[in-house]
Amino acid sequence: MKNRITEIIKRDGRKVAFEQEKIVNAVFRAALEVGGRDRQLSEDLAREVVQLLNEYYHPDHTPLVEEIQDVIEKVLIENGHARTAKAYILYRDYRKRERHRKSERQSKATSLPYKMILETLLWNIDHGCDTTQKLNQRIREGSFPDLVREADRVFEKSVRDAADAVVKARDNLRIIIVAGPSSSGKSTTTAKLSANLNRLGIETVPLNLDHYFFDLEMHPKDKHGDYDFEQPVALDIALINEHLERLVRGETVQMPRYDFSVGRRFDNGEVIAIKPEQVIVLDTLHGLHEPMTRSVPDDQKFKIYIETIAQLRDSHNKWTRWADIRLLRRMVRDNAKRGYDPMQTIGHWHYVRRSELKHIIPMIHSVDYVLNGSLPYELPYMKKHLYHFFPEFIDIWKNDPSRRDAYLRAERIYNLLSEIDQYDDESILPQDCLLREFIGGSKLKLH
């Protein structure tokens, strides 16, 4: 049967183009939640959904998004996929509650680290880097290298303080989790934290969960050919828990090895074992997602959260968004280390934000320690690496409704970087500073 549906009506009343691929991805994501990874089956079920929609509705009827979701549930249940249907129903309910919470934004405010935000703002004011104008002045007057040294000293102290907090909680501790949203500086923090703990008598063994990703082709793919690998289910949670449990028991395990350049996981990773006096340090995006480390009791974990808590205002008195800084970092890193050009990264960012707003950022209130990974001196360097790309992004995306999100991000960041003086001399950056995790040249062993 030929599909007659060309448009759907969203909850806000807007008509948008109907995309069968979105049904495929919705079914596939629900299946991922219960361990299913058969994309072909998701495509077959999506075709059945479309067939029923054409049978149910008059050719002139434009279905509501809720009507389509109801048919998806029906198809899943009638085809014997009850567990997937339940996951899909739960996801619909979650989205409903999220929309309600979004309308009551103040209820989320309690999770923000207000004390750290204020301390960062006051430090920036005292050091003349709380506005783009003042930051430029430090460059023009020649004191920018001093700002680099001053800011790095603050970060180093924060890591030492975190290590001291871990020492105080040493009894029964087997795992330290360093988590936070994408490109917040987890790898550098993990390396520096481990060095401090080793100095304090706690021997650490790093474990990077990025190696536990499923192959790229096993993740949902959109019409642009982009894969959504940002959800916790993109990782092999069962294998992670098996390995953690065995390591804590003192057994030896062989980790997988993930090659981001080809999007595949291999079985020939590092062979590791943990001695009774050692502590595992997990550097992971989703370390605070409870199922990720369920095999280890909570009283054996110390949880650290890192975020780029920047405090910088532009010439219009608007605050720089923390996520925009992290996006710039990821654009540089992905281009250098993962084979993605900057346009791919910014086009993919909506997946990153959706996942971290659901699975990562709300967990900040549940941790033992919060670190600030922002650097008041990094944007002049980011301008050097990325500024020239943005006019092309903006020009390509400005008339593409399907890339509206990417266009708005690109335009906003371009306007911010337009106000900031570029700084080219990277020789003043220490080889172990956090920024080198992204622009390259770090002497630390980063995973």
ZATITI-261841 format. One line per field, with one value per residue (C-alpha): residue number from 1; residue in three letters; z, y, x. Coordinates in Angstrom, 3 decimals, decimal comma, padded with zeros to 6 digits. Layout:
BEGIN
num	(NUM ...)
residuo	(ALA ...)
Z	(Z ...)
Y	(Y ...)
X	(X ...)
This chain:
BEGIN
num	(1 2 3 4 5 6 7 8 9 10 11 12 13 14 15 16 17 18 19 20 21 22 23 24 25 26 27 28 29 30 31 32 33 34 35 36 37 38 39 40 41 42 43 44 45 46 47 48 49 50 51 52 53 54 55 56 57 58 59 60 61 62 63 64 65 66 67 68 69 70 71 72 73 74 75 76 77 78 79 80 81 82 83 84 85 86 87 88 89 90 91 92 93 94 95 96 97 98 99 100 101 102 103 104 105 106 107 108 109 110 111 112 113 114 115 116 117 118 119 120 121 122 123 124 125 126 127 128 129 130 131 132 133 134 135 136 137 138 139 140 141 142 143 144 145 146 147 148 149 150 151 152 153 154 155 156 157 158 159 160 161 162 163 164 165 166 167 168 169 170 171 172 173 174 175 176 177 178 179 180 181 182 183 184 185 186 187 188 189 190 191 192 193 194 195 196 197 198 199 200 201 202 203 204 205 206 207 208 209 210 211 212 213 214 215 216 217 218 219 220 221 222 223 224 225 226 227 228 229 230 231 232 233 234 235 236 237 238 239 240 241 242 243 244 245 246 247 248 249 250 251 252 253 254 255 256 257 258 259 260 261 262 263 264 265 266 267 268 269 270 271 272 273 274 275 276 277 278 279 280 281 282 283 284 285 286 287 288 289 290 291 292 293 294 295 296 297 298 299 300 301 302 303 304 305 306 307 308 309 310 311 312 313 314 315 316 317 318 319 320 321 322 323 324 325 326 327 328 329 330 331 332 333 334 335 336 337 338 339 340 341 342 343 344 345 346 347 348 349 350 351 352 353 354 355 356 357 358 359 360 361 362 363 364 365 366 367 368 369 370 371 372 373 374 375 376 377 378 379 380 381 382 383 384 385 386 387 388 389 390 391 392 393 394 395 396 397 398 399 400 401 402 403 404 405 406 407 408 409 410 411 412 413 414 415 416 417 418 419 420 421 422 423 424 425 426 427 428 429 430 431 432 433 434 435 436 437 438 439 440 441 442 443 444 445 446 447)
residuo	(MET LYS ASN ARG ILE THR GLU ILE ILE LYS ARG ASP GLY ARG LYS VAL ALA PHE GLU GLN GLU LYS ILE VAL ASN ALA VAL PHE ARG ALA ALA LEU GLU VAL GLY GLY ARG ASP ARG GLN LEU SER GLU ASP LEU ALA ARG GLU VAL VAL GLN LEU LEU ASN GLU TYR TYR HIS PRO ASP HIS THR PRO LEU VAL GLU GLU ILE GLN ASP VAL ILE GLU LYS VAL LEU ILE GLU ASN GLY HIS ALA ARG THR ALA LYS ALA TYR ILE LEU TYR ARG ASP TYR ARG LYS ARG GLU ARG HIS ARG LYS SER GLU ARG GLN SER LYS ALA THR SER LEU PRO TYR LYS MET ILE LEU GLU THR LEU LEU TRP ASN ILE ASP HIS GLY CYS ASP THR THR GLN LYS LEU ASN GLN ARG ILE ARG GLU GLY SER PHE PRO ASP LEU VAL ARG GLU ALA ASP ARG VAL PHE GLU LYS SER VAL ARG ASP ALA ALA ASP ALA VAL VAL LYS ALA ARG ASP ASN LEU ARG ILE ILE ILE VAL ALA GLY PRO SER SER SER GLY LYS SER THR THR THR ALA LYS LEU SER ALA ASN LEU ASN ARG LEU GLY ILE GLU THR VAL PRO LEU ASN LEU ASP HIS TYR PHE PHE ASP LEU GLU MET HIS PRO LYS ASP LYS HIS GLY ASP TYR ASP PHE GLU GLN PRO VAL ALA LEU ASP ILE ALA LEU ILE ASN GLU HIS LEU GLU ARG LEU VAL ARG GLY GLU THR VAL GLN MET PRO ARG TYR ASP PHE SER VAL GLY ARG ARG PHE ASP ASN GLY GLU VAL ILE ALA ILE LYS PRO GLU GLN VAL ILE VAL LEU ASP THR LEU HIS GLY LEU HIS GLU PRO MET THR ARG SER VAL PRO ASP ASP GLN LYS PHE LYS ILE TYR ILE GLU THR ILE ALA GLN LEU ARG ASP SER HIS ASN LYS TRP THR ARG TRP ALA ASP ILE ARG LEU LEU ARG ARG MET VAL ARG ASP ASN ALA LYS ARG GLY TYR ASP PRO MET GLN THR ILE GLY HIS TRP HIS TYR VAL ARG ARG SER GLU LEU LYS HIS ILE ILE PRO MET ILE HIS SER VAL ASP TYR VAL LEU ASN GLY SER LEU PRO TYR GLU LEU PRO TYR MET LYS LYS HIS LEU TYR HIS PHE PHE PRO GLU PHE ILE ASP ILE TRP LYS ASN ASP PRO SER ARG ARG ASP ALA TYR LEU ARG ALA GLU ARG ILE TYR ASN LEU LEU SER GLU ILE ASP GLN TYR ASP ASP GLU SER ILE LEU PRO GLN ASP CYS LEU LEU ARG GLU PHE ILE GLY GLY SER LYS LEU LYS LEU HIS)
Z	(000,000 -000,937 002,009 001,790 004,954 004,183 007,328 011,050 013,660 016,639 020,171 019,655 016,582 013,984 010,870 010,022 007,410 008,178 008,486 008,711 009,934 013,196 013,842 013,148 015,639 018,269 018,086 018,013 021,087 023,014 021,991 023,129 026,600 026,934 025,168 021,586 018,739 015,573 013,466 010,552 012,818 013,850 010,184 009,530 012,475 011,340 007,908 009,619 011,622 008,435 006,768 009,669 009,669 006,010 006,707 009,741 008,485 005,553 002,887 003,856 007,582 009,073 012,106 015,467 016,904 019,747 017,205 015,615 019,011 019,859 016,674 017,484 020,853 019,175 016,610 019,250 021,471 018,671 017,326 020,696 021,702 025,103 026,793 024,017 024,146 027,895 027,392 024,734 026,971 029,837 027,522 026,435 030,074 030,808 027,967 029,230 032,682 031,191 029,297 032,523 034,386 031,610 032,219 035,872 035,291 038,770 040,234 038,640 040,144 043,348 041,462 040,334 042,339 043,198 045,631 042,981 040,390 042,687 043,618 039,935 039,097 041,928 040,902 037,306 038,399 040,579 037,706 034,942 032,847 033,587 030,292 026,721 026,857 029,958 028,572 025,417 027,567 029,276 025,846 024,614 027,718 027,653 030,887 029,233 030,117 033,758 033,488 032,183 035,171 037,664 036,328 036,149 039,785 040,740 038,828 040,285 043,799 043,115 042,061 045,172 047,315 045,588 046,319 049,976 050,081 048,625 051,277 054,017 052,510 051,941 054,113 051,974 048,789 045,573 042,780 042,130 039,387 037,465 035,451 033,787 030,439 027,214 027,021 030,580 031,170 032,676 031,242 032,479 035,830 036,136 035,357 037,806 040,502 040,188 040,499 043,645 045,181 044,420 046,181 049,166 049,367 047,407 044,368 041,468 038,309 035,517 033,557 030,576 029,776 026,265 025,188 026,020 023,275 020,929 017,243 015,634 013,233 016,210 017,222 015,878 012,676 011,420 007,894 007,871 008,368 011,947 014,728 018,237 020,460 023,384 025,427 028,253 026,275 023,655 026,126 026,947 030,481 031,161 030,262 032,272 035,375 034,837 034,555 037,530 039,712 038,702 039,185 042,661 043,499 042,436 039,120 035,880 032,905 029,335 028,411 024,965 022,722 020,816 017,658 017,143 013,698 012,363 014,948 016,029 019,262 019,399 022,033 022,278 024,870 027,926 030,442 033,967 037,559 040,768 043,993 047,313 048,184 044,789 043,719 040,259 038,739 036,113 033,536 031,947 030,571 032,177 035,400 037,495 035,578 038,305 036,127 034,833 038,092 039,765 040,453 042,978 046,243 046,609 049,808 047,791 045,348 045,486 042,856 041,354 038,908 036,618 034,628 032,781 035,176 033,138 034,131 031,120 029,748 026,206 025,043 025,277 028,923 028,079 029,862 027,853 027,856 029,496 026,830 024,058 025,580 025,779 022,182 021,032 022,929 021,361 017,872 018,221 019,848 017,480 014,474 015,735 017,361 016,117 012,439 012,610 010,958 013,054 011,019 011,905 015,590 015,827 013,751 016,186 019,325 019,750 020,574 023,170 024,812 024,868 026,597 029,135 030,122 030,791 032,134 033,347 034,463 036,817 038,728 039,970 043,254 043,972 043,954 046,679 045,058 042,263 040,205 037,865 034,563 032,960 031,920 031,586 028,986 026,525 024,136 022,519 021,629 020,429 018,105 016,581 015,948 014,936 014,116 010,381 010,089 011,314 008,348 006,172 008,766 009,107 005,363 004,739 007,584 007,575 005,128 006,308 008,826 009,781 010,955 012,860 016,149 014,666 012,896 016,091 017,981 015,209 014,961 018,734 019,079 016,033 017,515 020,816 019,176 017,037 020,226 021,459 020,409 019,007 020,836 018,897 021,231 022,693 024,052 027,256 027,988 030,388 028,834 031,555 031,484 030,912 027,613 025,999 026,381 023,468 021,411 021,743 023,200 026,615 028,322 030,504 029,703 028,559 027,704)
Y	(000,000 003,432 005,767 008,706 010,427 013,385 015,490 015,108 017,548 018,130 018,899 022,641 022,512 022,819 020,650 019,024 016,528 012,878 010,812 007,036 006,866 008,500 005,587 003,173 004,983 005,180 001,420 000,730 002,895 001,122 -002,224 -001,080 -000,445 -004,150 -005,534 -005,788 -004,707 -005,922 -002,783 -004,686 -005,826 -002,186 -001,231 -004,027 -002,948 000,690 -000,316 -002,095 001,064 003,118 000,553 000,711 004,501 004,486 002,017 003,860 007,420 009,169 010,382 013,992 013,380 014,620 012,423 013,806 012,667 010,968 008,969 007,665 006,731 004,829 002,784 002,056 000,637 -001,472 -002,918 -003,768 -005,540 -007,426 -008,668 -010,126 -007,460 -006,742 -005,747 -003,314 -001,943 -001,395 000,452 002,618 003,365 004,284 006,569 008,328 008,825 010,138 012,655 013,802 014,407 016,158 018,560 019,307 019,897 022,144 024,427 024,577 025,277 026,628 023,160 022,165 025,032 023,162 020,906 023,782 024,324 027,942 028,364 027,294 029,520 032,530 031,703 031,409 034,721 036,533 035,021 036,114 039,636 039,838 038,601 040,722 037,958 038,067 039,805 039,446 043,052 042,431 039,167 040,988 043,649 041,027 039,852 043,393 044,459 041,339 039,717 036,781 034,297 035,319 034,487 031,026 030,386 031,794 029,749 026,538 026,937 027,096 023,911 022,078 022,999 021,814 018,407 018,208 019,048 016,295 013,839 014,863 014,207 010,741 009,959 010,826 008,320 005,630 002,904 000,202 002,253 000,231 002,590 006,319 007,587 010,740 011,656 014,672 015,881 015,612 017,407 018,690 017,527 014,074 012,479 015,145 015,253 011,472 011,519 014,336 012,886 009,519 011,170 013,005 009,877 007,852 010,535 010,270 006,513 005,313 003,335 003,739 001,767 003,729 002,146 004,005 002,797 004,292 000,944 -000,720 001,008 -001,240 -001,018 002,209 000,435 -000,935 002,538 004,450 006,412 009,492 010,752 012,664 009,410 010,389 007,779 008,402 006,822 009,208 007,173 004,862 001,860 002,614 000,962 -002,727 -002,289 -006,026 -006,511 -003,466 -004,829 -008,291 -006,869 -004,531 -007,328 -009,624 -006,914 -006,070 -009,792 -009,752 -011,569 -010,701 -009,433 -008,495 -005,214 -004,595 -001,983 000,517 002,133 005,397 005,900 002,876 002,725 -000,846 -002,678 -005,385 -008,025 -007,444 -004,692 -004,330 -007,195 -005,833 -006,981 -005,043 -005,745 -005,477 -002,218 -000,623 001,500 001,608 005,072 005,219 008,008 007,871 009,992 007,880 006,823 008,197 006,174 003,675 000,513 001,249 000,179 -001,772 -004,776 -002,731 -001,636 002,124 002,326 001,227 004,155 007,784 009,943 013,078 015,348 017,820 020,616 023,721 026,295 029,313 032,864 035,114 037,783 039,129 042,715 042,199 041,150 037,547 034,685 032,224 028,834 026,061 023,590 025,855 025,766 021,992 021,829 023,815 021,470 018,429 019,919 020,292 016,891 014,936 016,464 015,532 012,159 010,621 011,440 013,780 017,157 020,084 020,288 016,682 017,354 020,413 018,657 015,737 017,906 017,718 014,027 014,934 017,524 015,286 012,519 014,654 016,561 013,232 010,997 013,128 016,704 015,840 013,562 016,424 016,469 012,814 013,041 013,321 016,115 018,700 020,084 023,072 022,261 025,692 027,680 031,458 031,576 028,899 030,824 032,855 029,518 028,027 030,992 030,090 026,491 026,857 030,390 030,097 027,105 028,813 031,046 027,930 026,110 029,075 029,546 025,855 025,451 028,779 027,579 023,966 023,501 020,054 021,669 024,548 023,473 023,259 026,599 028,413 026,934 027,823 031,386 031,899 030,577 032,505 035,737 034,986 034,213 037,343 039,400 037,631 038,325 035,306 034,076 031,920 031,161 027,696 027,423 029,139 026,277 023,651 020,197 018,795 021,483 020,554 022,447 020,180 017,282 018,896 020,911 018,295 018,181 016,739 014,778 013,018 009,493 010,233 007,441)
X	(000,000 001,295 001,774 -000,630 000,586 002,809 002,371 001,644 000,385 002,669 001,456 001,868 -000,390 002,356 002,257 005,576 006,705 005,981 009,186 008,887 012,497 011,406 009,052 011,902 014,126 011,369 010,823 014,551 015,234 012,489 014,002 017,456 016,065 015,197 018,267 016,972 019,272 017,531 017,186 015,672 012,836 012,277 012,012 009,518 007,366 007,523 006,186 003,305 002,580 002,450 000,194 -002,269 -002,227 -003,196 -005,991 -007,333 -007,450 -009,095 -006,628 -007,366 -006,739 -003,478 -002,735 -001,719 001,603 -000,326 -002,368 000,797 002,215 -000,968 -000,616 003,041 001,991 -000,697 001,719 004,307 001,803 000,044 003,373 004,356 006,866 005,349 008,623 009,461 005,916 006,264 009,553 007,904 004,908 007,226 009,179 005,965 005,077 008,556 008,312 004,940 006,344 009,381 007,127 005,310 008,573 009,817 006,862 007,898 011,572 012,148 011,760 015,068 017,001 017,825 020,256 022,493 025,713 024,926 027,790 030,297 028,631 028,959 032,556 033,467 031,809 033,588 036,934 036,393 035,485 038,594 040,776 039,246 037,713 033,984 033,096 034,306 035,544 037,655 039,005 040,101 041,755 043,910 045,059 045,767 047,650 049,832 048,609 046,865 049,666 049,195 045,486 046,377 048,649 046,147 043,239 045,246 046,278 042,597 041,809 044,803 043,679 040,144 041,469 043,661 040,635 038,658 041,464 041,424 037,674 038,227 040,840 038,363 035,908 038,559 036,992 035,379 035,943 036,440 035,335 035,698 033,392 034,331 031,248 029,726 028,403 030,346 033,721 033,598 037,177 036,698 039,840 042,258 040,482 040,734 044,469 045,196 042,954 044,696 048,105 047,027 045,520 048,642 050,661 048,318 048,754 045,707 046,780 044,355 043,618 041,868 039,035 037,554 034,054 034,183 035,621 032,302 030,303 028,382 029,334 028,152 025,782 023,815 022,599 019,568 020,289 018,463 017,745 021,046 022,957 023,844 023,831 022,522 025,176 024,712 022,206 023,363 022,058 024,726 027,114 027,228 025,902 025,726 029,405 030,447 028,744 030,212 033,730 033,351 032,035 034,890 037,514 036,251 036,469 040,117 039,718 041,473 039,449 040,242 038,629 037,217 038,849 036,732 038,072 036,190 037,711 035,775 032,969 033,680 034,439 037,096 037,830 041,585 041,659 043,863 044,074 043,693 043,275 042,654 044,522 042,615 044,368 043,705 040,739 039,176 038,719 035,963 036,145 032,725 029,923 027,195 028,885 026,002 023,406 022,493 022,366 025,878 027,578 024,772 027,012 029,016 027,312 026,756 028,789 031,841 031,587 032,741 031,023 032,572 030,745 032,520 030,865 032,087 030,640 031,709 030,794 031,304 028,966 028,993 028,454 024,671 024,987 024,084 025,812 027,863 026,169 028,126 027,026 028,343 031,820 031,686 030,475 033,511 035,794 034,165 034,363 038,134 038,657 036,402 038,104 041,561 040,918 037,669 037,528 034,497 034,608 033,292 030,084 029,245 029,822 027,607 024,930 025,053 024,926 021,140 021,574 024,207 021,981 018,916 020,840 022,682 019,552 017,854 020,616 023,534 022,856 019,947 022,350 024,533 022,609 023,480 027,268 029,900 031,924 031,490 034,389 034,407 036,089 035,657 038,736 038,327 041,111 039,968 037,678 040,511 042,116 038,831 038,466 041,827 040,776 037,129 035,956 036,587 034,236 031,082 030,121 029,846 027,667 025,351 025,018 024,232 021,747 019,911 017,222 017,035 014,179 015,482 018,728 017,158 018,716 022,214 021,773 020,797 023,746 026,178 024,891 025,003 028,550 029,750 028,412 030,166 033,511 033,150 033,488 036,617 040,193 041,998 045,110 047,546 050,446 049,817 053,350 052,228 049,820 051,212 051,464 049,227 046,532 042,897 042,590 045,196 042,770 040,928 043,421 046,186 049,675 048,848 051,592 049,014 047,901 044,361 041,958)
